[in-house]
């Protein structure tokens, strides 16, 4: 009888060890999948602040595409997440200038390489509402000429955005991902990408 109890106890212990190892293996596989997914495909993004309003709103949550940014290149007017090394923060902004571009704003008009820009990604009614208050939507700055591997980014809400106008251009290695896939809040689900593509 005692041998039977020992055998039953041994089987229970073996089953527990097996289930524990199986659970650990499942956890490890999930961890590796999530790690690879967030390092090479999509990275979670949480919008903090109003610098991209109304294109992106404060507290929206989604993903940006890492693969596209690394392998398909960065294009003018892409929405990107950049890493600001001094503050160790990630910012959601829009690419305005590419390497070797000269950028400036004068009389509330953005110029790239001497050409005035239409900026179809801006919300026209929001821009008009700012100007109706007697303010410029884009304050004068520049000219700034970008070097090799430099990208000039600005928020779509120019009146509050802290961006390349204040901190200078970013290098490609600081661009984490591009295009935003907003999943939350659910009534705001959308894809925010380059309006020129």
C-alpha positions, 0 to 999 in steps of 0.5 A: 500500500505504501509503495502505491502511495509513493508511486501515485505521489511520484506520478503527480510530481512528474505531471506537475514538473511536466506541466510547469516545463510546458508552461515555461516553454509556452511563455518563452515562445510567446516572449520570443515572438513578441520580442521579434514582432516589436523589434522588426515589424511593428512597434507600439505607439502611445500618442502623448500630447497634441503636437500632431492634432488633429491628425493624431490625438492625445492618448491614442494607441496603436503601432508604427511600421518598423520594417517599412522605415528600415527597408522601404525608406523614409519619404517626405511627409511620412508620419514617423516615430523618432527617438530624441536621445537627450530626453530618451523620449519617442516623438510622433512627427511628420518628415518635412525635410530630407537630406540636402533639402533647405527648409524655411517658413516665411509669412506662414508658408512652408518652403522646401528648396525654395518651393512653397508647399501645399501641405495636404496632410494638414487639417484645413479648418483647424489651420483656419481656426488658428489664423482666425485668432490672428496667429501664424500657424507656422512661425517663421524659421530658417533657412536650414540646410540638411546634411547627409542622413539628416531629416527635419520633422515637425508636428502637424499642430505647428503652434504647440509642437516641439520638433526639429525647429527647436532641437534640430534634425534627426538621423535615420538611425533615430527614426524607429518606425513610420505610418501609424495604425491607430487601434484605440480608442476604437471609434478612432481606428485609422491608418495615418500614412503619407498622403502623397503615396 
